[in-house]
Amino acid sequence: MLVSLPRALSKLGFASRTEAEKLIVDGRVTVDGQTIRNPKKRVDLGRAKITVSGEVVHAARWRFVVFHKPRGVLTTRRDELGRRTIYDVLPEDLRDLVAVGRLDLATSGLLCLTSDTKLADWLCDPRSEVERTYVVTVNGRVSDEAGAQLLEGVEDEGEHLQAYALIIRKRSLKESHVIMTLREGKNREVRRLCEAVGCKVTKLKRISYGPLALGALSLGAIMELSNEDLRAAFPAAPISG
């Protein structure tokens, strides 16, 4: 399979594409013994011998974990402002995995990570229609009319946002608790949906991703799944492991 050299290093679990591009430009990467400085160089991932600073890069072992992400950490490899990221929290042997989508700084709950970038892309693709379910706490009372509008959908910043399913579990003048399911996972979709109907989210937690549920997994804990588990959960997904 021919891919760009930065993508190859990302797929091998060595570095993000941005980090890989810098390594290439700095002249630290060789392909079959030749130093490559062009990040657009395409390589055969199954055949090329790639080294970084003289070290051969091998394919990472196939892994997939469910992580109970705490609030207050970013889903990113590094933060320019020095804020804590999930990679500061995760065990060292999981820090090469890529996150499947993102949960923002103030959101907790189920976050998947994997070494299988093709699977991660499929799980994030809106065409796959993988359901994500959240427990949402908002200020004030969510009316039946607001609930109907969330299910019908709203236009925001040129995008159509829509809840696939909705349960209003509790509502009062002070706050309401809503179980909301999405199928696309657009940027800040839950918060933007709620704001569009006049509700401000005060707490947000993802409790499931497709058939994978957070359940009793404690805050900050991980649960590792086998590729057989993933094939059973997502029969149509491209799983390389």
C-alpha positions in Angstrom: 0.0 0.0 0.0 1.5 3.3 -1.1 1.1 6.1 1.4 2.9 9.4 2.1 5.9 9.0 4.4 4.4 11.0 7.3 1.3 8.8 7.1 3.5 5.7 7.1 5.2 6.8 10.3 1.8 7.6 11.8 0.4 4.2 10.8 3.4 2.5 12.3 2.6 4.3 15.6 5.9 6.2 15.6 4.7 9.8 15.5 1.8 12.0 14.5 1.9 13.3 10.9 2.9 16.7 12.0 5.8 15.3 14.1 6.8 13.0 11.2 6.9 15.9 8.7 9.4 17.7 11.0 11.5 14.6 11.3 11.6 14.2 7.6 12.5 17.9 6.9 15.2 17.6 9.5 16.8 14.8 7.6 16.3 12.2 10.3 14.3 9.7 8.2 15.6 7.2 5.7 13.7 4.8 3.3 15.7 1.8 2.1 18.9 3.5 3.1 18.2 6.8 1.4 17.6 10.0 3.4 14.3 11.6 2.5 13.6 15.2 3.1 10.3 15.5 1.1 7.2 14.9 3.2 5.3 14.1 0.0 7.4 11.1 -0.7 5.2 8.0 -1.1 6.4 4.6 0.2 5.2 1.0 0.2 4.2 0.5 3.8 4.4 -3.3 3.5 7.9 -3.4 2.0 9.9 -0.2 2.7 12.6 -0.3 5.4 12.1 3.0 7.3 14.5 4.3 9.9 14.4 7.4 12.2 17.8 8.6 13.5 19.2 5.1 12.6 16.5 3.2 14.4 14.3 0.8 12.3 10.6 1.6 12.7 8.5 -1.5 13.2 4.8 -1.8 13.1 3.2 -1.3 16.5 1.3 -4.2 18.0 -2.4 -4.1 17.3 -4.2 -2.6 20.3 -7.6 -1.1 21.1 -8.6 0.3 24.5 -11.6 2.1 26.0 -10.5 4.9 28.3 -12.6 6.7 30.9 -11.3 10.2 30.2 -11.4 12.7 33.0 -12.5 16.3 32.6 -9.7 18.8 32.4 -7.4 17.0 30.0 -7.2 17.6 26.2 -7.5 14.9 23.5 -4.3 15.9 21.7 -0.7 14.7 21.5 0.7 18.1 22.7 -0.7 21.4 23.8 1.0 24.7 23.0 -0.2 26.2 26.3 1.2 23.3 28.3 -2.1 22.0 29.5 -2.4 18.4 30.5 -3.4 15.9 27.7 -4.7 12.4 27.8 -1.1 11.2 27.0 0.0 12.7 30.4 -2.7 10.5 32.1 -2.4 7.2 30.1 0.0 4.5 31.0 3.3 4.8 29.1 2.7 1.7 27.0 -0.4 3.3 25.5 1.0 6.6 24.6 1.6 5.6 21.0 -2.1 4.9 20.3 -4.2 7.4 18.4 -7.5 8.7 19.8 -10.7 7.8 17.9 -12.2 11.3 17.6 -12.0 13.7 20.5 -13.7 14.7 23.7 -13.1 18.4 24.6 -11.4 19.7 27.7 -14.6 19.9 29.8 -16.1 16.5 28.6 -15.5 13.2 30.4 -16.4 9.7 29.5 -15.7 7.0 27.0 -12.8 7.6 24.6 -11.4 4.9 22.4 -7.7 4.7 21.4 -6.1 2.3 18.9 -3.0 1.5 16.9 -5.2 0.8 13.9 -5.5 4.1 12.1 -7.7 2.7 9.4 -10.2 1.5 12.0 -10.0 4.9 13.8 -10.9 6.7 10.5 -13.8 4.3 9.9 -15.2 4.8 13.4 -15.1 8.6 13.0 -16.5 8.7 9.5 -20.1 10.0 9.5 -21.0 7.5 6.8 -20.4 4.7 9.3 -23.2 6.1 11.4 -21.6 4.9 14.7 -23.9 6.1 17.5 -22.4 8.1 20.4 -24.5 8.6 23.5 -24.0 11.3 26.1 -25.4 12.3 29.5 -26.0 16.0 29.2 -26.7 18.4 32.1 -28.0 21.9 31.1 -29.2 25.0 33.0 -32.9 25.4 33.3 -35.8 23.4 32.0 -35.7 21.6 28.6 -39.2 21.9 27.2 -40.9 19.3 24.9 -40.6 21.9 22.2 -36.8 22.2 22.6 -36.5 18.4 22.6 -38.5 18.2 19.4 -36.2 20.8 17.8 -33.1 18.9 18.8 -34.5 15.8 17.1 -35.6 17.8 14.0 -32.2 19.4 13.8 -30.8 23.0 13.7 -28.5 24.9 11.3 -25.3 26.2 12.9 -22.2 27.7 11.3 -23.3 26.2 7.9 -23.8 22.7 9.3 -26.9 20.7 10.0 -26.8 19.4 13.6 -29.3 16.8 14.8 -29.8 14.4 17.7 -30.6 10.9 16.6 -32.4 10.0 19.8 -33.2 11.9 23.0 -34.5 11.1 26.5 -35.3 13.9 29.0 -34.5 12.1 32.2 -35.0 15.0 34.6 -36.1 18.6 34.3 -36.6 21.4 36.7 -36.3 25.2 36.7 -32.8 24.8 37.9 -31.4 22.1 35.6 -32.3 19.3 33.2 -30.6 15.9 32.5 -30.8 14.6 29.0 -29.6 11.4 27.3 -28.6 12.4 23.8 -27.5 10.1 20.9 -25.6 11.4 17.8 -24.6 9.6 14.7 -22.0 12.0 13.2 -19.8 13.4 16.0 -19.3 16.9 14.6 -17.1 19.4 16.5 -18.7 20.3 19.8 -22.0 19.0 18.4 -23.8 18.4 21.7 -22.9 21.8 23.1 -23.8 23.6 19.8 -27.2 21.8 19.6 -28.1 22.8 23.1 -27.0 26.4 22.7 -29.2 26.6 19.5 -32.3 25.8 21.6 -31.3 28.1 24.4 -29.7 25.6 26.8 -26.2 25.9 28.3 -24.4 22.7 28.9 -22.9 22.6 32.4 -21.7 18.9 32.4 -21.1 16.5 29.6 -20.2 12.8 29.7 -20.1 10.2 26.9 -21.3 6.9 28.0 -21.2 4.8 24.8 -19.6 4.6 21.4 -21.5 2.2 19.2 -22.1 -0.9 21.3 -19.1 -0.1 23.5 -20.3 1.2 26.9 -18.5 2.9 29.7 -20.4 0.9 32.3 -18.6 0.7 35.6 -15.2 1.6 34.3 -13.8 3.9 36.8 -12.5 7.4 36.1 -9.0 7.3 34.5 -9.2 3.5 34.0 -8.8 1.6 30.8 -10.2 -1.6 29.3 -8.4 -3.4 26.5 -10.3 -5.2 23.8 -9.1 -7.8 21.3 -9.6 -7.6 17.6 -12.2 -10.4 18.0 -14.1 -8.1 20.4 -14.0 -5.3 17.8 -15.1 -7.6 14.9 -18.1 -8.6 17.0 -18.9 -5.0 17.9 -18.4 -3.5 14.5 -18.8 -6.3 11.8 -18.5 -3.8 8.9 -15.3 -2.1 10.2 -11.9 -2.6 8.5 -9.8 -4.2 11.2 -6.2 -4.9 10.4 -5.2 -6.8 13.5 
